[in-house]
Amino acid sequence: MSQKNYAPIGVFDSGVGGLTVAREIMRNLPNEKIVYFGDTARVPYGNKSREAVLRYSRQIIRFLMTQDVKAIVVACNTASAMALETIREEINIPIIGVVKPGARVAAQVTRNHKIGVIGTRATINSCIYKEFIQRQNPEIEVIGKACPLLVPLVEEGWLKDAVTVEVARRYLEPLLRQDIDTLILGCTHYPLLRSVMRELVGEKVRLVNPAYETAKDLQRLLEERGLASPGKEEAEFPYRFYASDSVQQFKDFANSILPYDVGMTKQITIEEY
């Protein structure tokens, strides 16, 4: 067992949505420490070019490397779609995204081979879920639906508001008309709307939460590489949070959804990395 085992996991997202991934890591890997970065100054990534998302992701990874992380989770569907494969070639520690774990599980659980995916425009336009799912089974039909209004509603805290329910219903109706039996919550904000989605799609549609599946994949990866922490080291801040802007807003949102009080949150100038 080396000191590396006690090193933290780096997690990043374009903003606060990736906190749903951090939440699943906290729940499922309680011995692991986390350094989380939310790029709140440049959110959303969903309407940015591939070049911009790649540049942002490289800057964030350079910052996370200064925190001596032992593995990185790209807790952002857009960055997973646009930057992950390129970055994997450039760094020497394990890195995973949120797309592949969710896609794999959806392909395993669908019965009628019709899977719906909801996400940002960039994620849906990239067809990355479709690509991963059809690599496993070319016969599966993947129907994507961009839902741009859901992220601001979540960030406003309107998780069960009638407006949010109505907006989600309008987005989901075309997918339900096409008889999907599985729905991927293809944006890290959407697990916070899980109960709304469940009500709208009914019991017959299986909901796939990539945040949960990513935490399970991370657990397997750390065990395979001999990097899992044997126990939580005493640390003043086992979970450290950084953001590029609006730190108080970030902290308030984090405290509303995490099972842990967010003690340490700092603003950093990410362009310096």
Secondary structure by P-SEA (a helix, b strand, c coil): ccccccbbbbbbcccccaaaaaaaaaaccccbbbbbbbcccccccccccaaaaaaaaaaaaaaaaaacccbbbccccccccccaaaaaaccccccccccaaaaaaaaacccccbbbbbbcaaaaaaaaaaaaaaaacccbbbbbbbbcaaaaaaaacccccaaaaaaaaaaaaaaaaacccbbbccccccccaaaaaaaaacccbbbbcaaaaaaaaaaaaaaaacccccccccccccbbbbbccaaaaaaaaaaacccccccbbbbcccccc
